[in-house]
Amino acid sequence: MRSPRRHAAGAILALGLWVAACAGQSAKPPPKVDASPYLAELQRLPVLGGGWIDGSQLAGKVVVVQFLATWCFPCIATAPRLQEIYDRNQARGLMAIGVGMDLEGPQVLRPFADQLGLRFPVLVADDALRNGQTAFGKVGLLPTTLIIGRDGRVVSVYAGVAEQGTLEPLIDEALRKSPPG
């Protein structure tokens, strides 16, 4: 015969697993659609404000990813420039994504994005990304900007503040290439 204490512990464990399973259903990103490890990583991170990037939003596009933080003064200067580049080139197949590296996550990233007028998705980094345990490796300098081509491969990485006119030719060249297919 089971002791009441053991039975209660089993019931609590079962309830805990059930709650975790239910909570996990809404907290997990949708399955990744893209084979690119970089685009898959972006789909894994939550979007500021809720949800995840859908692979169809990235398929066949040039994706500019900027790793930034609210405490990084150069990031405050470069993020609005990325917004301008995105606004000018979105119709040509450009997607811009910010990745907030702050430990405090949405609590500090939401006011940051609002104040800078960022309309492109801002993703919230997790410990794996901050610790260099993803396809992106260790992001040692902020801002760091990656340009991912239409084929899902990184075509350029720029660590630090890119002077006006530095990223644009690289983005233009990537946009001129036809989508795979």
Beta strands, then each sheet from edge to edge (+ up, - down):
strand 1: 62-68
strand 2: 94-100
strand 3: 122-124
strand 4: 144-148
strand 5: 154-159
sheet 1: 3+ 2+ 1+ 4- 5+
end
